[in-house]
Amino acid sequence: MMRALLISLVSCLVAINQAGLINRCDLAKVLHEEELDAFEGYSLSDWLCLAFVESNFNISKVNENTDGSFDYGIFQINSRYWCNDHQSHSENICHVDCQELLSPNLLSTINCAKKIVSSAGGMRNWAAWRMHCADRPLSYWMTGCHLG
Ligand SMILES: *[C@@H]1O[C@H](CO)[C@@H](O)[C@H](O)[C@H]1NC(C)=O
């Protein structure tokens, strides 16, 4: 009895944890549907590489920065400039509640990411993309993905 309870508790926790993760090709499909393919000159591979280096494909990832701001979601969008976290001062350029950037449907996060990549510097606004994805061959990120 106790053991069964423990097992169901553990599998429940695991399910919640994995709920934050999105499969690479599923992400490619959503990004394609939301017309990020070639948006501002960046390929789906650029977006997949960005999502990997920023969040490891974890939609619910939140990270606190040393300046007290927070990064949200699969693209780790920063609260200082882009979204409102109701804690620290924010420019809130995307006009969005930071919590919405954690939504599993990804729509708010994609809209905000479009704004970021359309601004000066493009994808270079993400330091991790600059360091790990820029000027590298990236097409392997799409390996095995069928956009349907
Ligand atoms: C995803 O991020 C959340 C919040 O940062 C964290 O609690 C969770 O463990 C992460 N999931 C995985 C599978 O790493």
The ligand as an SDF file (V2000), in Angstrom:
LIG
                    3D

 14 14  0  0  0  0  0  0  0  0999 V2000
   12.7360   22.6190  -16.2540 C   0  0  0  0  0  0  0  0  0  0  0  0
   12.8660   23.8430  -15.5690 O   0  0  0  0  0  0  0  0  0  0  0  0
   12.1980   23.8640  -14.3120 C   0  0  0  0  0  0  0  0  0  0  0  0
   12.2680   25.2710  -13.7540 C   0  0  0  0  0  0  0  0  0  0  0  0
   13.5650   25.8290  -13.8510 O   0  0  0  0  0  0  0  0  0  0  0  0
   12.8440   22.8340  -13.4150 C   0  0  0  0  0  0  0  0  0  0  0  0
   12.1920   22.8380  -12.1630 O   0  0  0  0  0  0  0  0  0  0  0  0
   12.7240   21.4750  -14.0520 C   0  0  0  0  0  0  0  0  0  0  0  0
   13.3940   20.5190  -13.2880 O   0  0  0  0  0  0  0  0  0  0  0  0
   13.3190   21.4820  -15.4440 C   0  0  0  0  0  0  0  0  0  0  0  0
   13.0290   20.2150  -16.0930 N   0  0  0  0  0  0  0  0  0  0  0  0
   13.9720   19.3800  -16.5020 C   0  0  0  0  0  0  0  0  0  0  0  0
   13.4970   18.1040  -17.0780 C   0  0  0  0  0  0  0  0  0  0  0  0
   15.1640   19.6470  -16.4260 O   0  0  0  0  0  0  0  0  0  0  0  0
  1  2  1  0
  1 10  1  0
  2  3  1  0
  3  4  1  0
  3  6  1  0
  4  5  1  0
  6  7  1  0
  6  8  1  0
  8  9  1  0
  8 10  1  0
 10 11  1  0
 11 12  1  0
 12 13  1  0
 12 14  2  0
M  END
$$$$
